[in-house]
């Protein structure tokens, strides 16, 4: 339950800044990993991310980045560190 609250706070901070930062994506990935390990279903975690879409405060691109981060982390395709590093590397280009 505490992890769901943290995930919600990560998402709220994303909305407050109106753009997703690399650190926020890393935090979302870390929280997603924790929720998966606690037995939450992917659909439950994505439902939290979908709340961003309903708020209309982020671009479709940023919402897509959050959903992709949740999906890839949950399915163990990428680690939170890989997500953070890739994001930072893409900003330097």
Phi, psi and omega in degrees: 000318180298325180292323177297319178296319178295318178300317179297319179293325175299316182292322178296320179293329175296314180296319182297326181271348177064008173204144182276125177267165178298321180296321178294319177297320177297318178294320178297318179297316180298315180294321177301316178299316179296318179295317177301315181293336177275357175100007177289149178277152178305320181300323179293319181290318178294330177299323176295318178294326180295338177298331177296318181297321180293334183283340181058027181258349180243155176289160177300324180297315180293321177298319177298321178295319179295313180297320179296319178299313180299312183298311183292323179290316182299319182276003179063027175285325179217149178272162176304321179296318179298319179296314180298313182295318179296319179298312180298320180295323181290333178285335181282343184286000000 
